[in-house]
Amino acid sequence: MKKAIIEGMCCEGCAKDVKFILSNIYGISDINVSLSGGYATFEGFVSKEVISSCLSQEGYRLIDIQKM
């Protein structure tokens, strides 16, 4: 399990948007988004650059990815 710290989520709509974005990246599964915590957890082996690029196209910023 990995934890992606994401900047730019301000409401439930944003959290759903982030979950949708991550679910459309091949190789990522088991996604949970915490709006209050500002992060998403997921399973998978996808580069930080790919995740960052997908999120930034929709106005979100990937701060870091941590192993849990």
C-alpha positions as CSV (number, residue, x, y, z in Angstrom):
1,M,0.0,0.0,0.0
2,K,1.2,3.5,-0.9
3,K,0.1,6.9,0.2
4,A,0.0,9.8,-2.2
5,I,0.0,13.3,-0.6
6,I,-2.1,15.5,-2.9
7,E,-2.6,19.2,-2.8
8,G,-5.7,21.0,-4.2
9,M,-8.6,18.9,-2.9
10,C,-11.2,21.2,-1.3
11,C,-14.5,19.2,-1.4
12,E,-16.0,15.8,-1.9
13,G,-16.2,16.5,-5.6
14,C,-12.4,16.9,-5.7
15,A,-12.0,13.7,-3.8
16,K,-14.2,11.8,-6.3
17,D,-12.3,13.4,-9.1
18,V,-8.9,12.3,-7.7
19,K,-10.2,8.8,-7.2
20,F,-11.4,8.8,-10.9
21,I,-8.1,10.1,-12.1
22,L,-6.1,7.4,-10.2
23,S,-8.5,4.6,-11.2
24,N,-7.8,5.4,-14.9
25,I,-4.0,4.9,-14.5
26,Y,-3.1,1.4,-15.6
27,G,-1.5,-0.5,-12.7
28,I,-3.2,1.3,-9.8
29,S,-5.9,-0.4,-7.8
30,D,-7.6,-0.4,-4.4
31,I,-7.9,3.4,-4.2
32,N,-9.2,5.3,-1.2
33,V,-9.1,9.0,-0.9
34,S,-9.1,11.0,2.3
35,L,-10.3,14.6,1.7
36,S,-9.6,15.7,5.3
37,G,-6.1,14.1,5.3
38,G,-5.3,15.4,1.8
39,Y,-4.1,12.0,0.5
40,A,-5.0,8.9,-1.4
41,T,-3.9,5.3,-0.7
42,F,-3.5,2.7,-3.4
43,E,-1.9,-0.5,-4.5
44,G,0.4,-0.6,-7.5
45,F,3.8,0.0,-9.1
46,V,3.5,3.2,-11.2
47,S,6.1,5.9,-11.4
48,K,5.7,9.1,-9.4
49,E,6.0,11.1,-12.6
50,V,3.1,9.3,-14.3
51,I,0.8,9.9,-11.3
52,S,2.0,13.5,-10.9
53,S,1.3,14.2,-14.6
54,C,-2.2,12.8,-14.6
55,L,-3.1,14.8,-11.4
56,S,-1.6,18.0,-12.6
57,Q,-3.6,17.9,-15.9
58,E,-6.7,18.2,-13.7
59,G,-5.3,20.9,-11.3
60,Y,-4.0,18.8,-8.5
61,R,-0.4,18.6,-7.2
62,L,1.3,15.5,-6.1
63,I,3.5,16.4,-3.1
64,D,5.0,12.9,-2.3
65,I,4.3,9.2,-2.4
66,Q,5.1,7.2,0.8
67,K,5.1,3.5,1.4
68,M,2.8,2.5,4.2
